[in-house]
């Protein structure tokens, strides 16, 4: 059985999982959505997995309460790594507008980043999807196939809910259910009103 050993594996697993259309490798819109999905996966969904056999504790990024809710610099670093190694591609979707929440979080990320970080401003408000190389990695490592049918179902339902919801609805859910992670948020009153 393949074991998920790091947060990069979690990102590629979420990107590989089927979404609302029931197809493998459906994209995830925006890095804010992806960040909150990984947070919710850690807090709620991972309990439905047999953690001792499927996911190392070290695979979960550390989240902190920041200006836009739960935040982990590790998620952004991992995403940049996966893009640079051509496991993940960033696509522009001309039919979608960038939400104010996403733009604010991206601005915060770029303002607080390390000078060594390579930040691609084109990634704000874009769709993230696995490349053929990323799909082959997931398949070669057995990250999806090693999950039980029930685990795959839970992950598919989780991705579908998160991808289908508006970003504001997803943020409202996080802000309502994880109050401690939103105490420092600059947009808390906007999200909860």
C-alpha positions in Angstrom: 0.0 0.0 0.0 1.4 3.4 -1.0 1.7 5.9 1.9 1.1 9.6 1.5 4.3 11.0 3.0 4.2 14.7 2.4 1.9 17.6 1.6 2.9 17.5 -2.1 1.3 14.0 -2.3 -1.9 15.4 -0.7 -2.0 18.2 -3.3 -1.6 15.7 -6.2 -4.1 13.3 -4.7 -6.7 16.1 -4.4 -6.0 17.1 -8.0 -6.2 13.5 -9.2 -9.5 12.7 -7.5 -12.7 12.9 -9.6 -14.8 16.0 -9.0 -18.4 17.1 -10.0 -18.2 15.5 -13.4 -17.0 12.2 -12.1 -13.8 12.3 -14.1 -10.3 11.8 -12.8 -8.0 14.9 -12.7 -10.7 17.5 -12.7 -9.1 21.0 -12.0 -9.4 23.0 -8.8 -10.1 26.7 -9.3 -7.7 29.0 -7.4 -5.1 28.7 -4.8 -7.3 30.0 -2.0 -9.8 27.2 -2.7 -7.0 24.7 -2.8 -5.6 26.1 0.5 -8.9 25.8 2.3 -9.5 22.3 0.8 -6.3 21.1 2.2 -7.1 22.6 5.6 -10.6 20.9 5.6 -9.1 17.7 4.4 -6.7 17.8 7.4 -9.4 18.8 9.9 -12.4 16.7 8.7 -11.8 14.2 5.9 -8.5 12.6 7.0 -10.3 11.1 10.0 -12.2 8.9 7.5 -8.9 7.4 6.4 -6.9 4.9 8.4 -4.2 7.4 9.2 -1.7 4.8 10.4 -1.8 3.0 7.1 -2.5 5.7 4.5 -1.2 9.1 5.6 1.9 10.0 7.6 1.2 12.7 10.2 4.1 14.7 8.6 2.1 14.9 5.3 -0.2 17.5 6.8 1.0 21.1 6.5 0.9 23.2 9.6 -1.8 25.9 9.4 -1.9 29.2 11.3 -4.5 31.8 11.7 -3.5 34.6 9.4 -5.0 37.7 7.7 -7.3 35.5 5.4 -8.1 32.6 7.7 -6.2 29.3 7.8 -2.9 29.7 6.1 0.1 27.4 5.4 3.1 28.7 3.5 4.0 25.1 2.8 0.9 24.7 0.5 2.1 27.6 -1.7 5.7 26.3 -1.7 4.5 22.8 -2.6 2.2 24.2 -5.4 5.1 26.2 -6.9 7.3 23.1 -6.7 4.8 21.0 -8.5 4.3 23.6 -11.2 8.0 24.0 -11.7 8.5 20.2 -12.0 5.6 20.1 -14.5 3.4 17.9 -12.3 0.7 20.6 -12.1 -0.3 23.1 -14.7 -1.9 26.5 -14.2 -4.6 27.3 -16.8 -6.3 30.6 -17.4 -10.1 30.4 -17.5 -11.4 33.4 -19.4 -14.9 32.7 -18.1 -14.2 33.2 -14.5 -13.6 36.3 -12.4 -11.0 36.4 -9.6 -12.9 36.8 -6.3 -11.8 39.6 -4.0 -11.0 37.0 -1.3 -8.6 35.2 -3.7 -6.9 38.5 -4.8 -6.5 39.6 -1.2 -5.0 36.3 -0.1 -2.6 36.3 -3.1 -1.5 39.9 -2.4 -0.8 38.8 1.2 1.1 35.8 0.0 3.3 37.8 -2.4 3.9 40.6 0.2 5.1 38.1 2.9 7.0 35.7 0.6 10.7 35.0 0.9 12.8 36.6 -1.8 13.9 33.1 -3.0 10.3 32.1 -3.6 9.3 32.1 -7.3 5.8 33.6 -7.3 3.9 33.4 -10.5 1.3 36.2 -10.5 -0.6 34.4 -13.3 -1.6 31.8 -10.7 -4.1 34.0 -8.9 -7.6 33.0 -9.9 -6.5 30.2 -12.2 -7.4 26.5 -12.5 -4.8 24.0 -11.2 -4.8 20.6 -12.7 -2.4 17.6 -13.0 -0.3 17.3 -16.1 0.1 13.9 -17.8 3.4 13.7 -15.9 1.6 14.4 -12.6 -1.1 11.8 -13.4 1.5 9.2 -14.2 3.2 10.0 -10.8 0.0 9.4 -8.9 -0.6 6.1 -10.8 3.0 4.9 -10.5 3.0 5.6 -6.7 -0.4 4.0 -6.3 -1.7 7.0 -4.3 -5.2 6.6 -5.7 -5.4 2.9 -6.2 -4.1 2.1 -2.7 -7.1 3.8 -1.2 -10.1 1.6 -0.4 -13.3 2.1 -2.4 -14.9 3.9 0.6 -11.8 6.2 0.9 -12.0 7.1 -2.8 -15.7 7.8 -2.4 -15.2 10.1 0.5 -12.4 11.9 -1.3 -14.5 12.2 -4.5 -17.5 13.6 -2.5 -15.2 16.0 -0.7 -13.7 17.4 -3.9 -17.1 17.7 -5.5 -18.5 19.7 -2.6 -15.5 22.0 -2.4 -15.2 22.6 -6.2 -18.9 23.0 -6.7 -19.4 25.6 -3.9 -18.6 29.2 -4.5 -15.4 30.4 -2.9 -17.4 32.7 -0.6 -19.5 29.7 0.6 -16.4 27.6 1.2 -14.8 30.5 3.2 -18.1 31.0 5.1 -18.0 27.3 6.1 -14.4 27.5 7.3 -15.0 30.8 9.1 -18.1 29.5 10.8 -16.7 26.1 11.9 -13.1 27.1 12.7 -13.4 30.4 14.5 -9.9 30.2 16.1 -8.4 30.1 12.6 -10.1 33.3 11.6 -9.6 35.6 14.6 -6.8 37.5 12.8 -8.7 37.7 9.5 -9.0 41.0 7.7 -12.1 39.9 5.9 -13.9 38.1 8.7 -16.7 40.6 8.9 -17.2 40.4 5.1 -17.4 36.6 5.1 -19.7 36.2 8.1 -22.1 39.0 7.2 
